[in-house]
């Protein structure tokens, strides 16, 4: 079965760190652009950090630049989101996503639009003040 399975969410104090993981099964993640999106209560889904596997370019929303990093481990077929210096406004459900790399025009456009081939089930991240 082709799917993305997330883990690593939880409760953290403001200023703390978390690492989210997203394992792909049934398909090879290296052939896909990867990204992390989030949706806070009462808000629209937002692209957080995205990585194009075609040229290695990345896009980060302004509020997380310098604090969040996306990466992948091809041997484990897994992507990660390292989140440092977390803030209360980062509280949201975080979703990983993957899109066939040939579908990406620019990584920024994909991250802003968010249409993807696969989505994780979502993991809650709560940052207390």
N, CA, C and O atoms as a MOPAC input file, in Angstrom:
PM7 MOZYME 1SCF
protein

 N      0.85100 1    -1.19100 1     0.00000 1
 C      0.00000 1     0.00000 1     0.00000 1
 C      0.88700 1     1.24100 1     0.00000 1
 O      1.81800 1     1.34500 1     0.79800 1
 N      0.59400 1     2.17900 1    -0.89600 1
 C      1.38100 1     3.39500 1    -0.99900 1
 C      0.85700 1     4.40700 1     0.00700 1
 O     -0.29900 1     4.82300 1    -0.06800 1
 N      1.70000 1     4.79900 1     0.94100 1
 C      1.27000 1     5.75100 1     1.94400 1
 C      2.45100 1     6.41900 1     2.62300 1
 O      3.59400 1     5.96900 1     2.53300 1
 N      2.13000 1     7.51300 1     3.30700 1
 C      3.08600 1     8.21100 1     4.15300 1
 C      2.59200 1     8.09400 1     5.58700 1
 O      1.42300 1     8.35400 1     5.87200 1
 N      3.48200 1     7.70300 1     6.48500 1
 C      3.12800 1     7.53000 1     7.88900 1
 C      4.00300 1     8.44100 1     8.74400 1
 O      5.22900 1     8.33100 1     8.74300 1
 N      3.34900 1     9.34200 1     9.47200 1
 C      4.05300 1    10.33600 1    10.26800 1
 C      4.21600 1     9.89700 1    11.72400 1
 O      3.45700 1     9.07800 1    12.24300 1
 N      5.23200 1    10.47200 1    12.35500 1
 C      5.43000 1    10.29300 1    13.78800 1
 C      6.23900 1    11.46600 1    14.32600 1
 O      6.87800 1    12.19000 1    13.56200 1
 N      6.21000 1    11.64900 1    15.63500 1
 C      7.09300 1    12.61900 1    16.26300 1
 C      6.44800 1    13.86800 1    16.80700 1
 O      7.13700 1    14.70400 1    17.39200 1
 N      5.15900 1    14.02600 1    16.63800 1
 C      4.52100 1    15.21500 1    17.19400 1
 C      4.41700 1    15.13800 1    18.70300 1
 O      4.77900 1    14.12900 1    19.31000 1
 N      3.91800 1    16.21200 1    19.30900 1
 C      3.73600 1    16.20300 1    20.75800 1
 C      3.66000 1    17.60300 1    21.31600 1
 O      3.45700 1    18.57900 1    20.59300 1
 N      3.82700 1    17.67600 1    22.62500 1
 C      3.77400 1    18.93600 1    23.35200 1
 C      5.19100 1    19.37900 1    23.69100 1
 O      5.98700 1    18.59200 1    24.20200 1
 N      5.50100 1    20.62600 1    23.40900 1
 C      6.82900 1    21.15700 1    23.68500 1
 C      6.69000 1    22.59100 1    24.18200 1
 O      5.75600 1    23.29800 1    23.80400 1
 N      7.61100 1    23.01100 1    25.02100 1
 C      7.58500 1    24.38700 1    25.50300 1
 C      8.15600 1    25.33500 1    24.45500 1
 O      8.95500 1    24.94200 1    23.60600 1
 N      7.73700 1    26.56300 1    24.53200 1
 C      8.25400 1    27.59200 1    23.63500 1
 C      9.78200 1    27.64300 1    23.73500 1
 O     10.34600 1    27.66700 1    24.82800 1
 N     10.43600 1    27.65900 1    22.57200 1
 C     11.88800 1    27.65000 1    22.51900 1
 C     12.47700 1    26.26300 1    22.35600 1
 O     13.67400 1    26.11900 1    22.10900 1
 N     11.64600 1    25.24000 1    22.49400 1
 C     12.11400 1    23.87200 1    22.39100 1
 C     12.19400 1    23.38300 1    20.95800 1
 O     11.95700 1    24.13500 1    20.01300 1
 N     12.53200 1    22.10700 1    20.81500 1
 C     12.71600 1    21.49600 1    19.49900 1
 C     11.92500 1    20.19600 1    19.38300 1
 O     11.66300 1    19.51100 1    20.37200 1
 N     11.56300 1    19.88600 1    18.16600 1
 C     10.92900 1    18.60400 1    17.83900 1
 C     11.40800 1    18.17900 1    16.46300 1
 O     11.73900 1    19.01500 1    15.62200 1
 N     11.44300 1    16.86300 1    16.24000 1
 C     11.71600 1    16.36100 1    14.90500 1
 C     10.56700 1    15.45200 1    14.48600 1
 O     10.25600 1    14.46400 1    15.15100 1
 N      9.95300 1    15.80800 1    13.38000 1
 C      8.89700 1    14.98700 1    12.80700 1
 C      9.49200 1    14.05300 1    11.76100 1
 O     10.40900 1    14.42200 1    11.02700 1
 N      8.95600 1    12.83800 1    11.70600 1
 C      9.38200 1    11.86300 1    10.71700 1
 C      8.20000 1    11.45500 1     9.85800 1
 O      7.05100 1    11.49000 1    10.29800 1
 N      8.49600 1    11.07100 1     8.63600 1
 C      7.43900 1    10.65600 1     7.71100 1
 C      8.01800 1     9.56700 1     6.82200 1
 O      8.85500 1     9.83500 1     5.96000 1
 N      7.56800 1     8.34200 1     7.03800 1
 C      8.08200 1     7.19600 1     6.29900 1
 C      7.17300 1     6.85300 1     5.13000 1
 O      5.95400 1     6.77000 1     5.28200 1
 N      7.76300 1     6.65900 1     3.98300 1
 C      7.00900 1     6.27100 1     2.79300 1
 C      7.04000 1     4.75600 1     2.63600 1
 O      8.08300 1     4.12600 1     2.81300 1
 N      5.89400 1     4.18100 1     2.30500 1
 C      5.81000 1     2.75500 1     1.99400 1
 C      5.11600 1     2.57900 1     0.65200 1
 O      4.17300 1     3.30200 1     0.32800 1
 N      5.58600 1     1.61900 1    -0.11900 1
 C      4.96500 1     1.31600 1    -1.40400 1
 C      5.46600 1     2.15500 1    -2.56500 1
 O      5.09000 1     1.89400 1    -3.70800 1
 N      6.29300 1     3.14400 1    -2.31600 1
 C      6.87500 1     3.93500 1    -3.39000 1
 C      8.20400 1     4.49900 1    -2.90200 1
 O      8.47400 1     4.52900 1    -1.70100 1
 N      9.03400 1     4.94700 1    -3.85000 1
 C     10.37800 1     5.42300 1    -3.52700 1
 C     10.35800 1     6.93200 1    -3.40200 1
 O     10.10800 1     7.64800 1    -4.37100 1
 N     10.62400 1     7.40400 1    -2.20000 1
 C     10.51400 1     8.82900 1    -1.90700 1
 C     11.50900 1     9.67000 1    -2.70300 1
 O     11.25600 1    10.84600 1    -2.96400 1
 N     12.62000 1     9.08500 1    -3.08600 1
 C     13.65200 1     9.82200 1    -3.81800 1
 C     13.15400 1    10.33400 1    -5.15900 1
 O     13.73900 1    11.25500 1    -5.72800 1
 N     12.08900 1     9.75100 1    -5.66400 1
 C     11.55200 1    10.16800 1    -6.95600 1
 C     10.53800 1    11.31100 1    -6.82900 1
 O      9.91900 1    11.72400 1    -7.80900 1
 N     10.38600 1    11.80600 1    -5.60400 1
 C      9.34100 1    12.77700 1    -5.33000 1
 C      9.88200 1    14.03400 1    -4.67100 1
 O     10.85400 1    13.99000 1    -3.91700 1
 N      9.23100 1    15.16800 1    -4.97300 1
 C      9.42300 1    16.33600 1    -4.15000 1
 C      8.76000 1    16.08300 1    -2.80700 1
 O      7.74400 1    15.39200 1    -2.73200 1
 N      9.32800 1    16.63700 1    -1.75300 1
 C      8.78700 1    16.40200 1    -0.41600 1
 C      8.52400 1    17.72500 1     0.28100 1
 O      9.17600 1    18.73600 1     0.02000 1
 N      7.54600 1    17.68300 1     1.17600 1
 C      7.23300 1    18.92500 1     1.87400 1
 C      6.47000 1    18.67900 1     3.15400 1
 O      5.93100 1    17.59800 1     3.39400 1
 N      6.44200 1    19.71700 1     3.96700 1
 C      5.68000 1    19.71600 1     5.20600 1
 C      4.70100 1    20.88800 1     5.19400 1
 O      5.05600 1    22.01600 1     4.85300 1
 N      3.48500 1    20.59200 1     5.56800 1
 C      2.42100 1    21.58900 1     5.60900 1
 C      1.80900 1    21.56400 1     7.00800 1
 O      1.97900 1    20.59400 1     7.74700 1
 N      1.11300 1    22.61000 1     7.36200 1
 C      0.46300 1    22.63100 1     8.66800 1
 C     -0.86300 1    23.36000 1     8.58500 1
 O     -1.08100 1    24.20700 1     7.71700 1
 N     -1.74500 1    23.00900 1     9.51200 1
 C     -3.02900 1    23.68400 1     9.60300 1
 C     -3.34600 1    23.93100 1    11.06700 1
 O     -3.50000 1    23.00200 1    11.85900 1
 N     -3.43800 1    25.19400 1    11.39800 1
 C     -3.79200 1    25.59900 1    12.75300 1
 C     -5.30600 1    25.73900 1    12.85600 1
 O     -5.97400 1    25.92500 1    11.83900 1
 N     -5.85500 1    25.65400 1    14.05800 1
 C     -7.30700 1    25.77000 1    14.22200 1
 C     -7.83300 1    27.07500 1    13.62900 1
 O     -7.32000 1    28.15400 1    13.92600 1
 N     -8.86100 1    26.96400 1    12.79000 1
 C     -9.48400 1    28.14500 1    12.20500 1
 C     -8.70400 1    28.78400 1    11.08000 1
 O     -9.08400 1    29.84800 1    10.59200 1
 N     -7.60600 1    28.14700 1    10.65300 1
 C     -6.79000 1    28.72500 1     9.57800 1
 C     -6.68400 1    27.76000 1     8.41200 1
 O     -6.95000 1    26.56600 1     8.54400 1
 N     -6.29400 1    28.30000 1     7.27400 1
 C     -6.09100 1    27.46100 1     6.10400 1
 C     -4.76600 1    26.71500 1     6.20800 1
 O     -3.86500 1    27.11600 1     6.94400 1
 N     -4.67000 1    25.63100 1     5.46200 1
 C     -3.41600 1    24.88600 1     5.40400 1
 C     -2.31600 1    25.76900 1     4.81900 1
 O     -2.55200 1    26.55400 1     3.90100 1
 N     -1.12800 1    25.62900 1     5.36100 1
 C      0.00400 1    26.45700 1     4.96200 1
 C      1.20300 1    25.57700 1     4.62300 1
 O      1.50900 1    24.63400 1     5.35200 1
 N      1.87100 1    25.87900 1     3.53300 1
 C      3.12100 1    25.20800 1     3.21200 1
 C      4.22300 1    25.73100 1     4.12000 1
 O      4.42800 1    26.94200 1     4.20300 1
 N      4.93000 1    24.84800 1     4.79700 1
 C      5.96300 1    25.25000 1     5.76100 1
 C      7.34200 1    25.19500 1     5.12000 1
 O      8.02300 1    26.21400 1     5.00800 1
 N      7.74900 1    24.01200 1     4.70500 1
 C      9.04600 1    23.82900 1     4.05900 1
 C      8.88200 1    22.76600 1     2.98500 1
 O      8.27800 1    21.72000 1     3.22400 1
 N      9.42300 1    23.03600 1     1.79700 1
 C      9.33000 1    22.08300 1     0.70000 1
 C     10.68100 1    21.93300 1     0.01200 1
 O     11.48500 1    22.86400 1    -0.01600 1
 N     10.91600 1    20.76100 1    -0.53600 1
 C     12.19000 1    20.45100 1    -1.18600 1
 C     11.91600 1    19.78700 1    -2.52800 1
 O     11.18100 1    18.80300 1    -2.61500 1
 N     12.51500 1    20.34000 1    -3.56100 1
 C     12.39900 1    19.74700 1    -4.88700 1
 C     13.50200 1    18.70600 1    -5.06400 1
 O     14.67900 1    19.00700 1    -4.87100 1
 N     13.12200 1    17.48600 1    -5.43100 1
 C     14.11800 1    16.45100 1    -5.67400 1
 C     14.73700 1    16.59800 1    -7.05600 1
 O     15.71300 1    15.92200 1    -7.38300 1
 N     14.16600 1    17.48400 1    -7.86300 1
 C     14.67600 1    17.65000 1    -9.22800 1
 C     15.94800 1    18.47800 1    -9.23500 1
 O     16.90900 1    18.13900 1    -9.92600 1
 N     15.96200 1    19.58200 1    -8.45400 1
 C     17.15000 1    20.43200 1    -8.45300 1
 C     17.65400 1    20.74300 1    -7.04500 1
 O     18.61200 1    21.50100 1    -6.88900 1
 N     17.02900 1    20.17600 1    -6.02800 1
 C     17.48100 1    20.38700 1    -4.65800 1
 C     17.08000 1    21.71300 1    -4.05800 1
 O     17.48600 1    22.02500 1    -2.93900 1
 N     16.28500 1    22.51200 1    -4.77600 1
 C     15.88600 1    23.80900 1    -4.24400 1
 C     14.86300 1    23.63100 1    -3.13400 1
 O     14.11500 1    22.65400 1    -3.11400 1
 N     14.83900 1    24.57400 1    -2.22100 1
 C     13.90100 1    24.53500 1    -1.10700 1
 C     13.12600 1    25.84000 1    -1.02400 1
 O     13.54000 1    26.87400 1    -1.54700 1
 N     12.00300 1    25.75600 1    -0.35600 1
 C     11.20000 1    26.93300 1    -0.04100 1
 C     10.75600 1    26.80300 1     1.40800 1
 O     10.32200 1    25.73800 1     1.84600 1
 N     10.87100 1    27.90900 1     2.14700 1
 C     10.38500 1    27.95800 1     3.52700 1
 C      9.51100 1    29.18400 1     3.68500 1
 O      9.84600 1    30.26100 1     3.19300 1
 N      8.39900 1    29.02200 1     4.36600 1
 C      7.59500 1    30.19100 1     4.67900 1
 C      8.37200 1    31.08700 1     5.62400 1
 O      9.16500 1    30.60100 1     6.43100 1
 N      8.15400 1    32.38700 1     5.53100 1
 C      8.99900 1    33.35700 1     6.23600 1
 C      9.06500 1    33.11400 1     7.74000 1
 O     10.10900 1    33.32000 1     8.35900 1
 N      7.96700 1    32.68200 1     8.32000 1
 C      7.91000 1    32.56300 1     9.77600 1
 C      8.79300 1    31.44800 1    10.33700 1
 O      9.02900 1    31.40700 1    11.54400 1
 N      9.28700 1    30.53900 1     9.48400 1
 C     10.10200 1    29.42700 1     9.99300 1
 C     11.53500 1    29.47200 1     9.46500 1
 O     12.34200 1    28.61200 1     9.81900 1
 N     11.86100 1    30.43500 1     8.64500 1
 C     13.20800 1    30.50100 1     8.07600 1
 C     14.25800 1    30.59600 1     9.17500 1
 O     14.14300 1    31.38400 1    10.11400 1
 N     15.28700 1    29.76600 1     9.02300 1
 C     16.35500 1    29.74700 1    10.02100 1
 C     16.05900 1    28.85700 1    11.21900 1
 O     16.93800 1    28.63000 1    12.05000 1
 N     14.83700 1    28.35200 1    11.32100 1
 C     14.46300 1    27.52000 1    12.47800 1
 C     14.04400 1    26.10100 1    12.08500 1
 O     14.29200 1    25.15900 1    12.83700 1
 N     13.41600 1    25.93500 1    10.92800 1
 C     12.93300 1    24.62200 1    10.48300 1
 C     13.79500 1    24.13600 1     9.31900 1
 O     14.18100 1    24.92200 1     8.45400 1
 N     14.09600 1    22.83300 1     9.30400 1
 C     14.90200 1    22.24400 1     8.24100 1
 C     14.25500 1    20.94700 1     7.76200 1
 O     13.85500 1    20.10100 1     8.56100 1
 N     14.16300 1    20.81400 1     6.45900 1
 C     13.64300 1    19.58500 1     5.86500 1
 C     14.81100 1    18.73500 1     5.38200 1
 O     15.82200 1    19.25800 1     4.91300 1
 N     14.66100 1    17.41800 1     5.50100 1
 C     15.70500 1    16.52500 1     5.01700 1
 C     15.08200 1    15.17600 1     4.67800 1
 O     13.91900 1    14.91900 1     4.98800 1
 N     15.86400 1    14.33100 1     4.04400 1
 C     15.40100 1    12.99100 1     3.74500 1
 C     16.53600 1    12.00100 1     3.90400 1
 O     17.70400 1    12.35200 1     3.73700 1
 N     16.19500 1    10.77100 1     4.22500 1
 C     17.13600 1     9.66100 1     4.29500 1
 C     16.65100 1     8.63100 1     3.28000 1
 O     15.69500 1     7.89800 1     3.53200 1
 N     17.31400 1     8.58600 1     2.14100 1
 C     16.85000 1     7.69700 1     1.07400 1
 C     16.95400 1     6.22600 1     1.47100 1
 O     16.13700 1     5.40800 1     1.04800 1
 N     17.94200 1     5.89400 1     2.27100 1
 C     18.09400 1     4.50100 1     2.69100 1
 C     16.90300 1     4.04100 1     3.53700 1
 O     16.50900 1     2.87600 1     3.50200 1
 N     16.34100 1     4.99100 1     4.30100 1
 C     15.18400 1     4.67300 1     5.14600 1
 C     13.86300 1     5.05500 1     4.48500 1
 O     12.78800 1     4.80400 1     5.02800 1
 N     13.96300 1     5.67300 1     3.29200 1
 C     12.75000 1     6.10200 1     2.57800 1
 C     11.87800 1     6.98800 1     3.46700 1
 O     10.65900 1     6.83200 1     3.53500 1
 N     12.53900 1     7.91100 1     4.13500 1
 C     11.88300 1     8.72900 1     5.16000 1
 C     12.29800 1    10.18300 1     5.01200 1
 O     13.44600 1    10.47800 1     4.68200 1
 N     11.35700 1    11.08900 1     5.25800 1
 C     11.66400 1    12.51200 1     5.30200 1
 C     11.51400 1    12.99900 1     6.74500 1
 O     10.85400 1    12.36800 1     7.57000 1
 N     12.14500 1    14.13300 1     7.01900 1
 C     12.13800 1    14.67700 1     8.37400 1
 C     11.87300 1    16.17400 1     8.34100 1
 O     12.13800 1    16.84900 1     7.34700 1
 N     11.34800 1    16.67300 1     9.44400 1
 C     11.25300 1    18.11600 1     9.66900 1
 C     11.83100 1    18.39200 1    11.04100 1
 O     11.24600 1    18.02000 1    12.05800 1
 N     12.98100 1    19.04500 1    11.06500 1
 C     13.59200 1    19.45200 1    12.32100 1
 C     13.09600 1    20.85200 1    12.64500 1
 O     13.27700 1    21.78100 1    11.85700 1
 N     12.47500 1    20.99900 1    13.79600 1
 C     11.90500 1    22.28700 1    14.20100 1
 C     12.60000 1    22.76000 1    15.46900 1
 O     12.52300 1    22.11300 1    16.51300 1
 N     13.27700 1    23.89100 1    15.36500 1
 C     13.97600 1    24.47900 1    16.50500 1
 C     13.35200 1    25.81400 1    16.88400 1
 O     12.63800 1    26.43200 1    16.09300 1
 N     13.62900 1    26.23900 1    18.09000 1
 C     13.12100 1    27.52800 1    18.58300 1
 C     11.62600 1    27.66900 1    18.31900 1
 O     11.16600 1    28.67100 1    17.77000 1
 N     10.89800 1    26.66900 1    18.71100 1
 C      9.46300 1    26.65000 1    18.44000 1
 C      8.74200 1    27.75800 1    19.18700 1
 O      9.11500 1    28.13400 1    20.29800 1
 N      7.70200 1    28.26900 1    18.55000 1
 C      6.89500 1    29.34800 1    19.10900 1
 C      5.44400 1    28.87800 1    19.24700 1
 O      5.02800 1    27.97200 1    18.52500 1
 N      4.67600 1    29.46500 1    20.14800 1
 C      3.27100 1    29.06000 1    20.31800 1
 C      2.45100 1    29.13200 1    19.02700 1
 O      1.52700 1    28.34300 1    18.83200 1
 N      2.78900 1    30.07600 1    18.15100 1
 C      2.04800 1    30.17900 1    16.89400 1
 C      2.36400 1    29.03200 1    15.93700 1
 O      1.75700 1    28.92800 1    14.87000 1
 N      3.28900 1    28.19200 1    16.30500 1
 C      3.57800 1    26.99400 1    15.53000 1
 C      2.66800 1    25.83500 1    15.86900 1
 O      2.77900 1    24.76800 1    15.26400 1
 N      1.77300 1    26.01700 1    16.81800 1
 C      0.82100 1    24.97400 1    17.17500 1
 C     -0.11300 1    24.69100 1    16.00100 1
 O     -0.79400 1    25.58600 1    15.50200 1
 N     -0.13200 1    23.43500 1    15.57300 1
 C     -0.92200 1    23.05500 1    14.39900 1
 C     -0.83000 1    21.54600 1    14.20700 1
 O     -0.05000 1    20.86500 1    14.87400 1
 N     -1.63000 1    21.04600 1    13.29500 1
 C     -1.45000 1    19.68900 1    12.80600 1
 C     -0.51600 1    19.77400 1    11.60800 1
 O     -0.75900 1    20.52400 1    10.66300 1
 N      0.53800 1    19.00300 1    11.66500 1
 C      1.54200 1    19.01400 1    10.60800 1
 C      1.36400 1    17.78800 1     9.72100 1
 O      1.17500 1    16.66900 1    10.20000 1
 N      1.42900 1    18.03100 1     8.41900 1
 C      1.25800 1    16.97800 1     7.42600 1
 C      2.48200 1    16.91300 1     6.52500 1
 O      2.98000 1    17.94600 1     6.07700 1
 N      2.96700 1    15.71200 1     6.25800 1
 C      3.98300 1    15.55000 1     5.23600 1
 C      3.28700 1    15.26500 1     3.90300 1
 O      2.14800 1    14.80200 1     3.86700 1
 N      3.98900 1    15.54900 1     2.82500 1
 C      3.41600 1    15.35900 1     1.49900 1
 C      4.51500 1    15.05500 1     0.49900 1
 O      5.68200 1    15.39400 1     0.69700 1
 N      4.10800 1    14.40400 1    -0.58200 1
 C      5.04700 1    14.08400 1    -1.65800 1
 C      4.35300 1    14.26000 1    -2.99700 1
 O      3.17000 1    13.95900 1    -3.15600 1
 N      5.12600 1    14.75500 1    -3.95200 1
 C      4.60300 1    14.96600 1    -5.29600 1
 C      5.64200 1    14.48500 1    -6.30000 1
 O      6.83800 1    14.70400 1    -6.11200 1
 N      5.18900 1    13.83200 1    -7.36300 1
 C      6.10700 1    13.37600 1    -8.40500 1
 C      6.92100 1    14.56800 1    -8.89900 1
 O      6.36300 1    15.62800 1    -9.18300 1
 N      8.23300 1    14.39800 1    -9.00300 1
 C      9.09400 1    15.55500 1    -9.25400 1
 C      8.82900 1    16.20500 1   -10.59400 1
 O      9.09700 1    17.39400 1   -10.76500 1
 N      8.30500 1    15.44400 1   -11.55500 1
 C      8.05300 1    16.05800 1   -12.85300 1
 C      6.87300 1    17.03800 1   -12.80700 1
 O      6.69000 1    17.84200 1   -13.72100 1
 N      6.07800 1    16.96200 1   -11.73600 1
 C      4.91100 1    17.84800 1   -11.61200 1
 C      5.28000 1    19.21300 1   -11.02400 1
 O      4.46600 1    20.13700 1   -11.03800 1
 N      6.50600 1    19.33800 1   -10.50700 1
 C      6.88800 1    20.59100 1    -9.86200 1
 C      7.38100 1    21.58900 1   -10.90500 1
 O      8.32800 1    21.30800 1   -11.64000 1
 N      6.73800 1    22.75500 1   -10.96800 1
 C      7.24000 1    23.83600 1   -11.80400 1
 C      8.32800 1    24.57000 1   -11.01500 1
 O      9.48800 1    24.58900 1   -11.42500 1
 N      7.95600 1    25.16100 1    -9.90400 1
 C      8.93800 1    25.64600 1    -8.94100 1
 C      8.53300 1    25.12800 1    -7.56400 1
 O      7.35000 1    24.91500 1    -7.30000 1
 N      9.51200 1    24.92800 1    -6.69300 1
 C      9.18600 1    24.40900 1    -5.37500 1
 C      8.32900 1    25.39300 1    -4.58900 1
 O      7.51200 1    24.98500 1    -3.76400 1
 N      8.51200 1    26.68600 1    -4.84300 1
 C      7.71200 1    27.69300 1    -4.14300 1
 C      6.24500 1    27.56400 1    -4.53900 1
 O      5.36300 1    27.59300 1    -3.68100 1
 N      5.98600 1    27.42100 1    -5.83500 1
 C      4.59400 1    27.29500 1    -6.29300 1
 C      3.95300 1    26.05700 1    -5.68900 1
 O      2.82000 1    26.10200 1    -5.21000 1
 N      4.68800 1    24.94800 1    -5.71600 1
 C      4.11900 1    23.73300 1    -5.13600 1
 C      3.82100 1    23.93800 1    -3.65600 1
 O      2.75300 1    23.54700 1    -3.18500 1
 N      4.72600 1    24.53200 1    -2.92800 1
 C      4.54200 1    24.69600 1    -1.49200 1
 C      3.36000 1    25.62100 1    -1.19500 1
 O      2.64300 1    25.42100 1    -0.21500 1
 N      3.16100 1    26.61900 1    -2.03000 1
 C      2.05800 1    27.55200 1    -1.80500 1
 C      0.71500 1    26.94100 1    -2.20100 1
 O     -0.30000 1    27.18600 1    -1.54900 1
 N      0.71400 1    26.14800 1    -3.26700 1
 C     -0.53600 1    25.54900 1    -3.74600 1
 C     -0.87400 1    24.29800 1    -2.95800 1
 O     -2.01200 1    24.12500 1    -2.52300 1
 N      0.11300 1    23.41700 1    -2.76900 1
 C     -0.04100 1    22.27900 1    -1.88400 1
 C     -0.65100 1    21.02700 1    -2.48200 1
 O     -0.80100 1    20.03500 1    -1.76900 1
 N     -1.01000 1    21.02400 1    -3.76400 1
 C     -1.58000 1    19.79600 1    -4.33100 1
 C     -0.48800 1    18.73900 1    -4.42500 1
 O      0.57800 1    18.98200 1    -4.99000 1
 N     -0.76500 1    17.55900 1    -3.86400 1
 C      0.26400 1    16.53200 1    -3.76500 1
 C     -0.30000 1    15.17200 1    -4.14400 1
 O     -1.51500 1    14.98000 1    -4.19300 1
 N      0.59700 1    14.23400 1    -4.41200 1
 C      0.19000 1    12.87400 1    -4.75000 1
 C     -0.08900 1    12.05200 1    -3.49400 1
 O     -0.95800 1    11.17900 1    -3.48800 1
 N      0.66300 1    12.34500 1    -2.43200 1
 C      0.49900 1    11.59400 1    -1.18700 1
 C      0.50000 1    12.56300 1    -0.00500 1
 O      1.18200 1    13.58700 1    -0.01500 1
 N     -0.28200 1    12.20900 1     1.00500 1
 C     -0.33400 1    12.98500 1     2.24700 1
 C     -0.19700 1    12.04200 1     3.43600 1
 O     -0.72400 1    10.92900 1     3.43200 1
 N      0.52100 1    12.50900 1     4.45200 1
 C      0.53900 1    11.79200 1     5.70800 1
 C     -0.76100 1    12.00000 1     6.46300 1
 O     -1.60400 1    12.80500 1     6.06700 1
 N     -0.91300 1    11.26700 1     7.54900 1
 C     -2.16000 1    11.31300 1     8.31100 1
 C     -2.24500 1    12.53900 1     9.22300 1
 O     -3.31300 1    12.84400 1     9.75400 1
 N     -1.14000 1    13.23200 1     9.40400 1
 C     -1.11200 1    14.40500 1    10.27100 1
 C     -0.66700 1    14.05400 1    11.67500 1
 O     -1.00200 1    12.99600 1    12.20700 1
 N      0.09500 1    14.96200 1    12.26300 1
 C      0.53300 1    14.79100 1    13.63900 1
 C      0.41700 1    16.14000 1    14.35700 1
 O      0.78800 1    17.17800 1    13.80800 1
 N     -0.09100 1    16.11500 1    15.57000 1
 C     -0.33600 1    17.34000 1    16.32100 1
 C      0.96000 1    17.82200 1    16.96600 1
 O      1.67100 1    17.05500 1    17.61600 1
 N      1.25000 1    19.09900 1    16.77400 1
 C      2.34500 1    19.76600 1    17.46600 1
 C      1.74000 1    20.90300 1    18.27500 1
 O      1.07200 1    21.78100 1    17.72800 1
 N      1.97500 1    20.88200 1    19.57000 1
 C      1.46600 1    21.92200 1    20.45800 1
 C      2.64000 1    22.57400 1    21.17200 1
 O      3.43400 1    21.90200 1    21.83000 1
 N      2.73800 1    23.89000 1    21.03400 1
 C      3.82400 1    24.64500 1    21.65400 1
 C      3.23300 1    25.50500 1    22.76200 1
 O      2.42900 1    26.39900 1    22.49900 1
 N      3.62900 1    25.23400 1    23.99200 1
 C      3.10200 1    25.98300 1    25.12700 1
 C      3.97500 1    27.20400 1    25.40800 1
 O      5.18900 1    27.18500 1    25.20300 1
 N      3.33000 1    28.25000 1    25.87600 1
 C      4.06700 1    29.50200 1    26.15000 1
 C      4.59800 1    29.53900 1    27.56700 1
 O      5.23700 1    30.51500 1    27.96200 1

